[in-house]
Amino acid sequence: MRATLAFIARCLWCVSVVGAATTIGAMIGWQSHGWGGAFGFGLVGFGTGSALAAFPSFFLDLLVSFVFG
């Protein structure tokens, strides 16, 4: 049961981080460069979100350094 809950939490973490990074990248690209920018920045956001989702400790360290650093 504990392993199942950990798996579900990990899946929700990955989906939310990758989705948020892709959305932010697409919004920034759309505002600055139109469709091409939305696609390109969305792709970059997807890659960045995938890397941050794979290493949650790095993401949290980065977040803490921006907020409190």
All heavy atoms as TSV, in Angstrom:
chain	resi	resn	atom	element	x	y	z
A	1	MET	N	N	0.811	-1.191	0.000
A	1	MET	CA	C	0.000	0.000	0.000
A	1	MET	C	C	0.861	1.265	0.000
A	1	MET	O	O	0.564	2.225	-0.689
A	1	MET	CB	C	-0.911	-0.046	1.237
A	1	MET	CG	C	-1.839	1.109	1.334
A	1	MET	SD	S	-3.074	0.985	0.049
A	1	MET	CE	C	-4.104	2.314	0.465
A	2	ARG	N	N	1.920	1.206	0.779
A	2	ARG	CA	C	2.810	2.365	0.856
A	2	ARG	C	C	3.519	2.608	-0.479
A	2	ARG	O	O	3.692	3.749	-0.903
A	2	ARG	CB	C	3.817	2.141	1.973
A	2	ARG	CG	C	4.649	3.323	2.263
A	2	ARG	CD	C	5.536	3.067	3.448
A	2	ARG	NE	N	5.877	4.340	4.056
A	2	ARG	CZ	C	6.669	4.463	5.077
A	2	ARG	NH1	N	7.188	3.394	5.640
A	2	ARG	NH2	N	6.936	5.649	5.573
A	3	ALA	N	N	3.926	1.537	-1.120
A	3	ALA	CA	C	4.587	1.674	-2.420
A	3	ALA	C	C	3.624	2.212	-3.476
A	3	ALA	O	O	4.027	2.998	-4.341
A	3	ALA	CB	C	5.146	0.322	-2.865
A	4	THR	N	N	2.379	1.823	-3.392
A	4	THR	CA	C	1.376	2.320	-4.338
A	4	THR	C	C	1.156	3.814	-4.158
A	4	THR	O	O	1.091	4.561	-5.142
A	4	THR	CB	C	0.046	1.572	-4.148
A	4	THR	OG1	O	0.279	0.176	-4.295
A	4	THR	CG2	C	-0.989	2.035	-5.146
A	5	LEU	N	N	1.067	4.267	-2.920
A	5	LEU	CA	C	0.900	5.695	-2.658
A	5	LEU	C	C	2.120	6.489	-3.107
A	5	LEU	O	O	1.988	7.591	-3.645
A	5	LEU	CB	C	0.621	5.930	-1.178
A	5	LEU	CG	C	-0.745	5.488	-0.678
A	5	LEU	CD1	C	-0.861	5.691	0.822
A	5	LEU	CD2	C	-1.844	6.212	-1.406
A	6	ALA	N	N	3.306	5.943	-2.908
A	6	ALA	CA	C	4.526	6.617	-3.357
A	6	ALA	C	C	4.557	6.710	-4.881
A	6	ALA	O	O	4.951	7.741	-5.442
A	6	ALA	CB	C	5.755	5.874	-2.847
A	7	PHE	N	N	4.113	5.654	-5.545
A	7	PHE	CA	C	4.066	5.666	-7.010
A	7	PHE	C	C	3.068	6.700	-7.524
A	7	PHE	O	O	3.356	7.438	-8.464
A	7	PHE	CB	C	3.701	4.265	-7.521
A	7	PHE	CG	C	3.541	4.191	-9.002
A	7	PHE	CD1	C	4.649	4.215	-9.829
A	7	PHE	CD2	C	2.284	4.113	-9.575
A	7	PHE	CE1	C	4.505	4.163	-11.202
A	7	PHE	CE2	C	2.131	4.062	-10.939
A	7	PHE	CZ	C	3.252	4.086	-11.756
A	8	ILE	N	N	1.919	6.780	-6.897
A	8	ILE	CA	C	0.899	7.749	-7.307
A	8	ILE	C	C	1.400	9.171	-7.073
A	8	ILE	O	O	1.227	10.053	-7.928
A	8	ILE	CB	C	-0.427	7.480	-6.570
A	8	ILE	CG1	C	-1.045	6.185	-7.064
A	8	ILE	CG2	C	-1.405	8.642	-6.745
A	8	ILE	CD1	C	-2.228	5.712	-6.257
A	9	ALA	N	N	2.048	9.414	-5.942
A	9	ALA	CA	C	2.588	10.743	-5.657
A	9	ALA	C	C	3.667	11.120	-6.669
A	9	ALA	O	O	3.725	12.265	-7.138
A	9	ALA	CB	C	3.144	10.792	-4.242
A	10	ARG	N	N	4.507	10.164	-7.014
A	10	ARG	CA	C	5.564	10.427	-7.995
A	10	ARG	C	C	4.971	10.745	-9.377
A	10	ARG	O	O	5.445	11.653	-10.059
A	10	ARG	CB	C	6.483	9.206	-8.074
A	10	ARG	CG	C	7.581	9.273	-9.040
A	10	ARG	CD	C	8.705	10.112	-8.541
A	10	ARG	NE	N	9.783	10.074	-9.505
A	10	ARG	CZ	C	10.930	10.643	-9.329
A	10	ARG	NH1	N	11.175	11.285	-8.218
A	10	ARG	NH2	N	11.849	10.584	-10.245
A	11	CYS	N	N	3.949	10.020	-9.768
A	11	CYS	CA	C	3.292	10.283	-11.066
A	11	CYS	C	C	2.634	11.652	-11.086
A	11	CYS	O	O	2.761	12.393	-12.067
A	11	CYS	CB	C	2.268	9.198	-11.372
A	11	CYS	SG	S	2.996	7.627	-11.803
A	12	LEU	N	N	1.947	12.012	-10.010
A	12	LEU	CA	C	1.324	13.332	-9.939
A	12	LEU	C	C	2.368	14.442	-9.956
A	12	LEU	O	O	2.170	15.478	-10.587
A	12	LEU	CB	C	0.453	13.439	-8.685
A	12	LEU	CG	C	-0.822	12.625	-8.693
A	12	LEU	CD1	C	-1.517	12.702	-7.332
A	12	LEU	CD2	C	-1.752	13.103	-9.781
A	13	TRP	N	N	3.485	14.228	-9.285
A	13	TRP	CA	C	4.575	15.199	-9.289
A	13	TRP	C	C	5.106	15.401	-10.706
A	13	TRP	O	O	5.263	16.530	-11.161
A	13	TRP	CB	C	5.677	14.733	-8.350
A	13	TRP	CG	C	6.941	15.512	-8.465
A	13	TRP	CD1	C	8.075	15.141	-9.130
A	13	TRP	CD2	C	7.200	16.809	-7.929
A	13	TRP	NE1	N	9.022	16.125	-9.028
A	13	TRP	CE2	C	8.513	17.157	-8.301
A	13	TRP	CE3	C	6.458	17.701	-7.173
A	13	TRP	CZ2	C	9.080	18.362	-7.928
A	13	TRP	CZ3	C	7.037	18.895	-6.799
A	13	TRP	CH2	C	8.324	19.216	-7.179
A	14	CYS	N	N	5.370	14.310	-11.405
A	14	CYS	CA	C	5.926	14.397	-12.761
A	14	CYS	C	C	4.959	15.098	-13.709
A	14	CYS	O	O	5.366	15.993	-14.464
A	14	CYS	CB	C	6.260	13.008	-13.294
A	14	CYS	SG	S	7.659	12.247	-12.481
A	15	VAL	N	N	3.699	14.722	-13.663
A	15	VAL	CA	C	2.719	15.319	-14.574
A	15	VAL	C	C	2.555	16.809	-14.290
A	15	VAL	O	O	2.508	17.630	-15.217
A	15	VAL	CB	C	1.368	14.575	-14.462
A	15	VAL	CG1	C	0.255	15.329	-15.155
A	15	VAL	CG2	C	1.503	13.180	-15.039
A	16	SER	N	N	2.509	17.187	-13.025
A	16	SER	CA	C	2.297	18.600	-12.701
A	16	SER	C	C	3.510	19.452	-13.046
A	16	SER	O	O	3.361	20.562	-13.589
A	16	SER	CB	C	1.930	18.766	-11.230
A	16	SER	OG	O	2.990	18.342	-10.398
A	17	VAL	N	N	4.725	18.976	-12.794
A	17	VAL	CA	C	5.925	19.770	-13.091
A	17	VAL	C	C	6.136	19.888	-14.593
A	17	VAL	O	O	6.400	20.980	-15.113
A	17	VAL	CB	C	7.161	19.159	-12.392
A	17	VAL	CG1	C	8.440	19.796	-12.890
A	17	VAL	CG2	C	7.059	19.323	-10.899
A	18	VAL	N	N	6.006	18.793	-15.319
A	18	VAL	CA	C	6.194	18.843	-16.770
A	18	VAL	C	C	5.102	19.696	-17.412
A	18	VAL	O	O	5.380	20.516	-18.301
A	18	VAL	CB	C	6.221	17.415	-17.360
A	18	VAL	CG1	C	6.187	17.447	-18.873
A	18	VAL	CG2	C	7.460	16.677	-16.886
A	19	GLY	N	N	3.869	19.546	-16.972
A	19	GLY	CA	C	2.779	20.344	-17.520
A	19	GLY	C	C	2.945	21.828	-17.249
A	19	GLY	O	O	2.719	22.664	-18.134
A	20	ALA	N	N	3.353	22.176	-16.038
A	20	ALA	CA	C	3.539	23.587	-15.700
A	20	ALA	C	C	4.689	24.198	-16.498
A	20	ALA	O	O	4.575	25.312	-17.016
A	20	ALA	CB	C	3.794	23.739	-14.205
A	21	ALA	N	N	5.794	23.491	-16.608
A	21	ALA	CA	C	6.943	24.013	-17.355
A	21	ALA	C	C	6.617	24.169	-18.839
A	21	ALA	O	O	7.005	25.164	-19.467
A	21	ALA	CB	C	8.149	23.104	-17.168
A	22	THR	N	N	5.901	23.214	-19.402
A	22	THR	CA	C	5.519	23.307	-20.810
A	22	THR	C	C	4.563	24.468	-21.039
A	22	THR	O	O	4.707	25.229	-22.003
A	22	THR	CB	C	4.863	21.995	-21.266
A	22	THR	OG1	O	5.774	20.919	-21.023
A	22	THR	CG2	C	4.522	22.030	-22.733
A	23	THR	N	N	3.605	24.644	-20.142
A	23	THR	CA	C	2.649	25.739	-20.267
A	23	THR	C	C	3.335	27.093	-20.150
A	23	THR	O	O	3.071	28.008	-20.945
A	23	THR	CB	C	1.554	25.614	-19.192
A	23	THR	OG1	O	0.911	24.347	-19.345
A	23	THR	CG2	C	0.546	26.729	-19.300
A	24	ILE	N	N	4.219	27.240	-19.189
A	24	ILE	CA	C	4.935	28.508	-19.019
A	24	ILE	C	C	5.801	28.793	-20.237
A	24	ILE	O	O	5.838	29.920	-20.737
A	24	ILE	CB	C	5.767	28.481	-17.723
A	24	ILE	CG1	C	4.835	28.508	-16.519
A	24	ILE	CG2	C	6.747	29.653	-17.672
A	24	ILE	CD1	C	5.517	28.245	-15.203
A	25	GLY	N	N	6.491	27.783	-20.740
A	25	GLY	CA	C	7.310	27.979	-21.936
A	25	GLY	C	C	6.486	28.370	-23.143
A	25	GLY	O	O	6.862	29.266	-23.899
A	26	ALA	N	N	5.344	27.728	-23.326
A	26	ALA	CA	C	4.485	28.057	-24.468
A	26	ALA	C	C	3.905	29.465	-24.345
A	26	ALA	O	O	3.812	30.192	-25.337
A	26	ALA	CB	C	3.363	27.025	-24.594
A	27	MET	N	N	3.552	29.872	-23.145
A	27	MET	CA	C	3.021	31.224	-22.959
A	27	MET	C	C	4.079	32.285	-23.234
A	27	MET	O	O	3.792	33.293	-23.894
A	27	MET	CB	C	2.476	31.376	-21.535
A	27	MET	CG	C	1.178	30.656	-21.315
A	27	MET	SD	S	0.446	30.738	-19.650
A	27	MET	CE	C	1.417	31.853	-18.743
A	28	ILE	N	N	5.282	32.069	-22.761
A	28	ILE	CA	C	6.362	33.024	-23.017
A	28	ILE	C	C	6.674	33.077	-24.510
A	28	ILE	O	O	6.849	34.149	-25.084
A	28	ILE	CB	C	7.609	32.660	-22.192
A	28	ILE	CG1	C	7.346	32.902	-20.709
A	28	ILE	CG2	C	8.822	33.460	-22.652
A	28	ILE	CD1	C	8.429	32.371	-19.804
A	29	GLY	N	N	6.744	31.933	-25.147
A	29	GLY	CA	C	7.018	31.888	-26.577
A	29	GLY	C	C	5.920	32.532	-27.404
A	29	GLY	O	O	6.189	33.220	-28.390
A	30	TRP	N	N	4.668	32.315	-27.018
A	30	TRP	CA	C	3.540	32.898	-27.749
A	30	TRP	C	C	3.570	34.422	-27.660
A	30	TRP	O	O	3.322	35.104	-28.654
A	30	TRP	CB	C	2.230	32.358	-27.182
A	30	TRP	CG	C	1.031	32.971	-27.808
A	30	TRP	CD1	C	0.263	33.966	-27.296
A	30	TRP	CD2	C	0.473	32.648	-29.075
A	30	TRP	NE1	N	-0.752	34.271	-28.159
A	30	TRP	CE2	C	-0.647	33.472	-29.261
A	30	TRP	CE3	C	0.808	31.736	-30.064
A	30	TRP	CZ2	C	-1.436	33.425	-30.395
A	30	TRP	CZ3	C	0.025	31.678	-31.194
A	30	TRP	CH2	C	-1.078	32.507	-31.356
A	31	GLN	N	N	3.873	34.954	-26.498
A	31	GLN	CA	C	3.887	36.403	-26.323
A	31	GLN	C	C	5.015	37.062	-27.093
A	31	GLN	O	O	4.864	38.171	-27.587
A	31	GLN	CB	C	4.013	36.762	-24.846
A	31	GLN	CG	C	2.754	36.510	-24.071
A	31	GLN	CD	C	2.902	36.899	-22.615
A	31	GLN	OE1	O	4.004	36.996	-22.094
A	31	GLN	NE2	N	1.782	37.111	-21.959
A	32	SER	N	N	6.145	36.389	-27.204
A	32	SER	CA	C	7.303	37.040	-27.813
A	32	SER	C	C	7.489	36.696	-29.292
A	32	SER	O	O	7.992	37.526	-30.041
A	32	SER	CB	C	8.572	36.698	-27.031
A	32	SER	OG	O	8.769	35.309	-26.979
A	33	HIS	N	N	7.095	35.492	-29.737
A	33	HIS	CA	C	7.410	35.076	-31.102
A	33	HIS	C	C	6.264	34.422	-31.865
A	33	HIS	O	O	6.475	33.914	-32.967
A	33	HIS	CB	C	8.597	34.108	-31.096
A	33	HIS	CG	C	9.842	34.687	-30.501
A	33	HIS	ND1	N	10.551	35.684	-31.110
A	33	HIS	CD2	C	10.481	34.407	-29.354
A	33	HIS	CE1	C	11.600	35.998	-30.368
A	33	HIS	NE2	N	11.572	35.233	-29.289
A	34	GLY	N	N	5.066	34.350	-31.314
A	34	GLY	CA	C	3.943	33.744	-32.025
A	34	GLY	C	C	3.964	32.223	-31.959
A	34	GLY	O	O	4.456	31.628	-31.013
A	35	TRP	N	N	3.395	31.590	-33.016
A	35	TRP	CA	C	3.267	30.124	-33.032
A	35	TRP	C	C	4.602	29.408	-32.951
A	35	TRP	O	O	4.747	28.418	-32.237
A	35	TRP	CB	C	2.549	29.659	-34.301
A	35	TRP	CG	C	1.073	29.840	-34.244
A	35	TRP	CD1	C	0.353	30.792	-34.890
A	35	TRP	CD2	C	0.137	29.074	-33.480
A	35	TRP	NE1	N	-0.978	30.659	-34.581
A	35	TRP	CE2	C	-1.136	29.612	-33.723
A	35	TRP	CE3	C	0.267	27.995	-32.635
A	35	TRP	CZ2	C	-2.274	29.096	-33.128
A	35	TRP	CZ3	C	-0.882	27.486	-32.047
A	35	TRP	CH2	C	-2.130	28.026	-32.301
A	36	GLY	N	N	5.574	29.884	-33.711
A	36	GLY	CA	C	6.895	29.239	-33.688
A	36	GLY	C	C	7.549	29.321	-32.330
A	36	GLY	O	O	8.150	28.349	-31.841
A	37	GLY	N	N	7.428	30.472	-31.703
A	37	GLY	CA	C	7.989	30.635	-30.365
A	37	GLY	C	C	7.267	29.786	-29.333
A	37	GLY	O	O	7.890	29.243	-28.423
A	38	ALA	N	N	5.939	29.682	-29.479
A	38	ALA	CA	C	5.169	28.851	-28.547
A	38	ALA	C	C	5.594	27.391	-28.655
A	38	ALA	O	O	5.752	26.706	-27.643
A	38	ALA	CB	C	3.683	28.988	-28.826
A	39	PHE	N	N	5.796	26.942	-29.888
A	39	PHE	CA	C	6.234	25.551	-30.075
A	39	PHE	C	C	7.648	25.347	-29.527
A	39	PHE	O	O	7.917	24.401	-28.794
A	39	PHE	CB	C	6.180	25.169	-31.557
A	39	PHE	CG	C	6.617	23.764	-31.824
A	39	PHE	CD1	C	5.788	22.702	-31.522
A	39	PHE	CD2	C	7.864	23.506	-32.354
A	39	PHE	CE1	C	6.194	21.396	-31.754
A	39	PHE	CE2	C	8.280	22.218	-32.588
A	39	PHE	CZ	C	7.444	21.157	-32.281
A	40	GLY	N	N	8.558	26.258	-29.883
A	40	GLY	CA	C	9.954	26.115	-29.461
A	40	GLY	C	C	10.125	26.227	-27.959
A	40	GLY	O	O	10.780	25.380	-27.322
A	41	PHE	N	N	9.537	27.262	-27.367
A	41	PHE	CA	C	9.664	27.439	-25.927
A	41	PHE	C	C	8.897	26.370	-25.165
A	41	PHE	O	O	9.289	25.978	-24.066
A	41	PHE	CB	C	9.193	28.836	-25.520
A	41	PHE	CG	C	10.225	29.902	-25.689
A	41	PHE	CD1	C	10.408	30.509	-26.917
A	41	PHE	CD2	C	11.014	30.304	-24.628
A	41	PHE	CE1	C	11.348	31.502	-27.097
A	41	PHE	CE2	C	11.963	31.291	-24.787
A	41	PHE	CZ	C	12.137	31.897	-26.017
A	42	GLY	N	N	7.783	25.895	-25.735
A	42	GLY	CA	C	7.065	24.778	-25.117
A	42	GLY	C	C	7.901	23.518	-25.097
A	42	GLY	O	O	7.910	22.774	-24.118
A	43	LEU	N	N	8.640	23.294	-26.168
A	43	LEU	CA	C	9.538	22.138	-26.223
A	43	LEU	C	C	10.665	22.264	-25.208
A	43	LEU	O	O	11.018	21.294	-24.518
A	43	LEU	CB	C	10.097	21.996	-27.640
A	43	LEU	CG	C	10.782	20.694	-28.003
A	43	LEU	CD1	C	9.816	19.530	-27.871
A	43	LEU	CD2	C	11.305	20.768	-29.415
A	44	VAL	N	N	11.221	23.461	-25.094
A	44	VAL	CA	C	12.262	23.699	-24.089
A	44	VAL	C	C	11.692	23.531	-22.685
A	44	VAL	O	O	12.335	22.943	-21.806
A	44	VAL	CB	C	12.875	25.106	-24.274
A	44	VAL	CG1	C	13.757	25.480	-23.105
A	44	VAL	CG2	C	13.664	25.170	-25.564
A	45	GLY	N	N	10.474	24.030	-22.463
A	45	GLY	CA	C	9.820	23.860	-21.171
A	45	GLY	C	C	9.555	22.410	-20.847
A	45	GLY	O	O	9.697	21.983	-19.706
A	46	PHE	N	N	9.201	21.634	-21.872
A	46	PHE	CA	C	8.981	20.195	-21.659
A	46	PHE	C	C	10.272	19.511	-21.231
A	46	PHE	O	O	10.285	18.702	-20.296
A	46	PHE	CB	C	8.437	19.550	-22.933
A	46	PHE	CG	C	8.192	18.075	-22.800
A	46	PHE	CD1	C	7.051	17.618	-22.165
A	46	PHE	CD2	C	9.098	17.166	-23.300
A	46	PHE	CE1	C	6.820	16.262	-22.037
A	46	PHE	CE2	C	8.876	15.806	-23.175
A	46	PHE	CZ	C	7.736	15.354	-22.543
A	47	GLY	N	N	11.368	19.832	-21.899
A	47	GLY	CA	C	12.662	19.237	-21.527
A	47	GLY	C	C	13.106	19.642	-20.136
A	47	GLY	O	O	13.580	18.816	-19.341
A	48	THR	N	N	12.936	20.922	-19.827
A	48	THR	CA	C	13.313	21.411	-18.496
A	48	THR	C	C	12.428	20.780	-17.421
A	48	THR	O	O	12.920	20.367	-16.369
A	48	THR	CB	C	13.187	22.940	-18.447
A	48	THR	OG1	O	13.991	23.506	-19.476
A	48	THR	CG2	C	13.619	23.486	-17.110
A	49	GLY	N	N	11.134	20.712	-17.690
A	49	GLY	CA	C	10.223	20.095	-16.731
A	49	GLY	C	C	10.514	18.624	-16.519
A	49	GLY	O	O	10.420	18.115	-15.406
A	50	SER	N	N	10.904	17.938	-17.581
A	50	SER	CA	C	11.258	16.521	-17.444
A	50	SER	C	C	12.486	16.351	-16.568
A	50	SER	O	O	12.549	15.446	-15.728
A	50	SER	CB	C	11.518	15.906	-18.820
A	50	SER	OG	O	10.360	15.966	-19.604
A	51	ALA	N	N	13.476	17.215	-16.758
A	51	ALA	CA	C	14.685	17.133	-15.940
A	51	ALA	C	C	14.374	17.465	-14.477
A	51	ALA	O	O	14.881	16.799	-13.563
A	51	ALA	CB	C	15.752	18.081	-16.480
A	52	LEU	N	N	13.551	18.482	-14.249
A	52	LEU	CA	C	13.205	18.846	-12.878
A	52	LEU	C	C	12.328	17.796	-12.212
A	52	LEU	O	O	12.408	17.587	-11.007
A	52	LEU	CB	C	12.513	20.209	-12.852
A	52	LEU	CG	C	13.386	21.404	-13.209
A	52	LEU	CD1	C	12.551	22.680	-13.233
A	52	LEU	CD2	C	14.545	21.554	-12.256
A	53	ALA	N	N	11.483	17.135	-12.980
A	53	ALA	CA	C	10.635	16.081	-12.417
A	53	ALA	C	C	11.453	14.839	-12.084
A	53	ALA	O	O	11.134	14.117	-11.139
A	53	ALA	CB	C	9.519	15.722	-13.381
A	54	ALA	N	N	12.512	14.603	-12.842
A	54	ALA	CA	C	13.341	13.421	-12.580
A	54	ALA	C	C	14.185	13.591	-11.324
A	54	ALA	O	O	14.518	12.604	-10.662
A	54	ALA	CB	C	14.249	13.155	-13.776
A	55	PHE	N	N	14.531	14.837	-10.989
A	55	PHE	CA	C	15.363	15.115	-9.820
A	55	PHE	C	C	14.663	16.133	-8.923
A	55	PHE	O	O	14.977	17.324	-8.960
A	55	PHE	CB	C	16.738	15.645	-10.248
A	55	PHE	CG	C	17.458	14.732	-11.177
A	55	PHE	CD1	C	17.570	15.039	-12.520
A	55	PHE	CD2	C	18.001	13.550	-10.723
A	55	PHE	CE1	C	18.228	14.199	-13.382
A	55	PHE	CE2	C	18.666	12.695	-11.585
A	55	PHE	CZ	C	18.779	13.018	-12.924
A	56	PRO	N	N	13.694	15.700	-8.113
A	56	PRO	CA	C	12.918	16.640	-7.294
A	56	PRO	C	C	13.774	17.410	-6.293
A	56	PRO	O	O	13.475	18.551	-5.978
A	56	PRO	CB	C	11.907	15.768	-6.572
A	56	PRO	CG	C	11.967	14.439	-7.180
A	56	PRO	CD	C	13.222	14.344	-7.967
A	57	SER	N	N	14.842	16.809	-5.794
A	57	SER	CA	C	15.671	17.518	-4.815
A	57	SER	C	C	16.348	18.725	-5.458
A	57	SER	O	O	16.487	19.777	-4.824
A	57	SER	CB	C	16.709	16.582	-4.214
A	57	SER	OG	O	17.565	16.080	-5.215
A	58	PHE	N	N	16.767	18.606	-6.704
A	58	PHE	CA	C	17.363	19.746	-7.407
A	58	PHE	C	C	16.333	20.855	-7.583
A	58	PHE	O	O	16.641	22.037	-7.398
A	58	PHE	CB	C	17.921	19.308	-8.760
A	58	PHE	CG	C	18.464	20.437	-9.584
A	58	PHE	CD1	C	19.650	21.052	-9.227
A	58	PHE	CD2	C	17.783	20.898	-10.694
A	58	PHE	CE1	C	20.149	22.105	-9.971
A	58	PHE	CE2	C	18.265	21.952	-11.443
A	58	PHE	CZ	C	19.458	22.557	-11.076
A	59	PHE	N	N	15.110	20.486	-7.944
A	59	PHE	CA	C	14.040	21.465	-8.111
A	59	PHE	C	C	13.773	22.204	-6.805
A	59	PHE	O	O	13.652	23.432	-6.788
A	59	PHE	CB	C	12.769	20.771	-8.602
A	59	PHE	CG	C	11.576	21.673	-8.656
A	59	PHE	CD1	C	11.470	22.648	-9.627
A	59	PHE	CD2	C	10.557	21.559	-7.724
A	59	PHE	CE1	C	10.367	23.491	-9.680
A	59	PHE	CE2	C	9.461	22.384	-7.772
A	59	PHE	CZ	C	9.374	23.356	-8.753
A	60	LEU	N	N	13.689	21.479	-5.696
A	60	LEU	CA	C	13.412	22.112	-4.417
A	60	LEU	C	C	14.573	22.990	-3.961
A	60	LEU	O	O	14.366	24.062	-3.394
A	60	LEU	CB	C	13.068	21.055	-3.372
A	60	LEU	CG	C	11.780	20.291	-3.645
A	60	LEU	CD1	C	11.592	19.170	-2.636
A	60	LEU	CD2	C	10.592	21.214	-3.631
A	61	ASP	N	N	15.820	22.564	-4.197
A	61	ASP	CA	C	16.979	23.400	-3.876
A	61	ASP	C	C	16.965	24.682	-4.693
A	61	ASP	O	O	17.264	25.761	-4.177
A	61	ASP	CB	C	18.280	22.647	-4.142
A	61	ASP	CG	C	18.553	21.558	-3.132
A	61	ASP	OD1	O	17.949	21.602	-2.038
A	61	ASP	OD2	O	19.376	20.673	-3.436
A	62	LEU	N	N	16.624	24.576	-5.964
A	62	LEU	CA	C	16.540	25.746	-6.836
A	62	LEU	C	C	15.433	26.690	-6.372
A	62	LEU	O	O	15.626	27.910	-6.308
A	62	LEU	CB	C	16.290	25.289	-8.273
A	62	LEU	CG	C	16.426	26.296	-9.384
A	62	LEU	CD1	C	17.873	26.762	-9.485
A	62	LEU	CD2	C	15.995	25.671	-10.695
A	63	LEU	N	N	14.303	26.145	-6.007
A	63	LEU	CA	C	13.183	26.952	-5.530
A	63	LEU	C	C	13.532	27.677	-4.239
A	63	LEU	O	O	13.269	28.872	-4.090
A	63	LEU	CB	C	11.946	26.061	-5.328
A	63	LEU	CG	C	10.671	26.746	-4.899
A	63	LEU	CD1	C	10.180	27.680	-5.996
A	63	LEU	CD2	C	9.633	25.722	-4.543
A	64	VAL	N	N	14.157	26.980	-3.310
A	64	VAL	CA	C	14.541	27.593	-2.026
A	64	VAL	C	C	15.577	28.688	-2.241
A	64	VAL	O	O	15.526	29.741	-1.612
A	64	VAL	CB	C	15.038	26.515	-1.044
A	64	VAL	CG1	C	15.730	27.128	0.166
A	64	VAL	CG2	C	13.889	25.644	-0.601
A	65	SER	N	N	16.526	28.472	-3.146
A	65	SER	CA	C	17.547	29.491	-3.393
A	65	SER	C	C	16.962	30.738	-4.020
A	65	SER	O	O	17.432	31.850	-3.757
A	65	SER	CB	C	18.672	28.929	-4.253
A	65	SER	OG	O	18.218	28.712	-5.570
A	66	PHE	N	N	15.920	30.596	-4.866
A	66	PHE	CA	C	15.269	31.768	-5.444
A	66	PHE	C	C	14.424	32.513	-4.418
A	66	PHE	O	O	14.379	33.735	-4.417
A	66	PHE	CB	C	14.400	31.386	-6.631
A	66	PHE	CG	C	15.164	31.194	-7.917
A	66	PHE	CD1	C	14.882	30.130	-8.738
A	66	PHE	CD2	C	16.158	32.074	-8.293
A	66	PHE	CE1	C	15.579	29.948	-9.907
A	66	PHE	CE2	C	16.867	31.912	-9.462
A	66	PHE	CZ	C	16.574	30.847	-10.274
A	67	VAL	N	N	13.749	31.781	-3.555
A	67	VAL	CA	C	12.852	32.411	-2.593
A	67	VAL	C	C	13.624	33.027	-1.433
A	67	VAL	O	O	13.386	34.171	-1.056
A	67	VAL	CB	C	11.812	31.385	-2.086
A	67	VAL	CG1	C	10.993	31.963	-0.950
A	67	VAL	CG2	C	10.907	30.952	-3.220
A	68	PHE	N	N	14.576	32.292	-0.878
A	68	PHE	CA	C	15.260	32.743	0.324
A	68	PHE	C	C	16.690	33.237	0.075
A	68	PHE	O	O	17.338	33.696	0.992
A	68	PHE	CB	C	15.308	31.625	1.372
A	68	PHE	CG	C	13.941	31.210	1.808
A	68	PHE	CD1	C	13.456	29.951	1.492
A	68	PHE	CD2	C	13.141	32.073	2.535
A	68	PHE	CE1	C	12.199	29.562	1.905
A	68	PHE	CE2	C	11.881	31.691	2.951
A	68	PHE	CZ	C	11.406	30.425	2.634
A	69	GLY	N	N	17.180	33.086	-1.131
A	69	GLY	CA	C	18.575	33.419	-1.413
A	69	GLY	C	C	18.725	34.760	-1.881
A	69	GLY	O	O	19.223	35.721	-1.888
